[in-house]
Amino acid sequence: MPTSSIWHRLISGFKESAPANTAMCFWEVDVHSHLVPGVDDGVKDPEQALTCLKQLVEWGIRKVITTPHISGDWYPNKPADLRQGLIDLQILIDQNELPLTIELAAEYLVDDFFFDLLQKEELLSFGPRKYLLIETGWAWAPAQIDDILFRIQTHGYTPVLAHPERYKYFHENRKGLLHLREIGCLFQLNWMSLIGRYGVECQKQARFLVNQKVIDFIGSDLHQPKDLKDMARLLYSNELQLLQNQPLLNNTLF
């Protein structure tokens, strides 16, 4: 069955129950997704990418900054290859006349491979402040994380921690997590975290960060068309209101 048919079956229930004034993405720029086909654990082919892009447009997204994984062990992607993937996505957007701008950055795992890249070449960042999307391992924080952030900053980048609500080692160390923002690391929340996509503890952490008003970017972290159903749950829920008072920078990226 075509991907688009599967998606319409998944989302139809939400559309039927949605209020007449359905809430849309007031942030308009998505800064975290995996929509370059076949380069990581994101979309597998152009059809899946198109399904995701069409739905983002329908929800009010006007610009997508897609961020393929780059890591030493799992996804040692090269910028040149990813840029070719971006060209292919732009052709897809043009052919389907989508009112959408698309750009390329990356989600970097902080590993030894990352430090080599930081020393040797220009990294794939986004925005005027050279925002650099980074993630760490799930179970424990990298050693000397303050020093890591400092090194990123001294190379001219502004570090942005992807989905800070998902790291288990910060669930019992909220003070340590907030310290990272105090020393200049911005936070990007996954919107599916607010509706429990990644579990109750991640949802609690997401709400804590929102209540602290420390979310700088909201991002979809969209990997597959099947994610769209959970994304719709936020847009059609009261949880969306929690984002209204955040100091979001998304709309500074046009």
Steps between C-alpha positions, in 0.01 A plus 500: 500500500643844413635702790252782436204260535631371832538855627147602403362201692705592806410867512135483397379447855670818617364705212145385571526594868700821456330829591403737221785737589765228500823624661800510271875530551533862607881462493497446119864378480591140582863460607537125556401222260640211301355552153798436271411153368721202575781665698404410858204359693268757344290477185590218266399648164369815330139389537531491879678835498223654291230365732672662797567831325142532379366448851740753651381757247137423583574562868651841428872428470657735245864400537670169580859472619557128467774345712633156404699312760879524487694264726811289479361153565152518351466780246837640381322714240699742288371856450540473121273195488242664723503815287420287195210354696381853570507580128282196434256613770483846347413348164225299671364816664508692171331222305217487751478880534523495878516846664803396700865596542743227593855518637758250623674471835581187700451333837847420632564231757766624743758223449866484402399532134326828584812651652698410189240677286500801728875537449518424130202643315199725492206333668141507376339768715198725449395858563697822542656386828624173347275283714648151527259218589666240723395192692672273751458138600174415679627336817771732631642845436830532317793580724579870536188617320571861601832481318332346194255789479782749545696344214195521274457866589865586445468362146229754433188287546204529734428154642138381497427186700251283313210365710646574848187343651600155377833449677444267794804623690337844531164375626638499855741786441290790379738750653781358287286526189404862565868577562572417136265773387655742746837454329362562152356171373153548352223240528292342221188317616341218299134583468401133531652493849214709633244231414704209640646353181826409676351398834364657817837613639590685182156659498548619860842642413358676195229664709758600761715673238199673348390622842851635556468686165838376377401359160675687220387287206212263439576221253313206356784244497293351220643170375218315324143564381379288792622779734237735362220346701673580829592846376132564426412407858688806626347737247151388598560506877519751783871424533565735208417794725803418716727617217340843459719675759833345406786723374493315167753602236348300216348797325829691501628252241314626192 
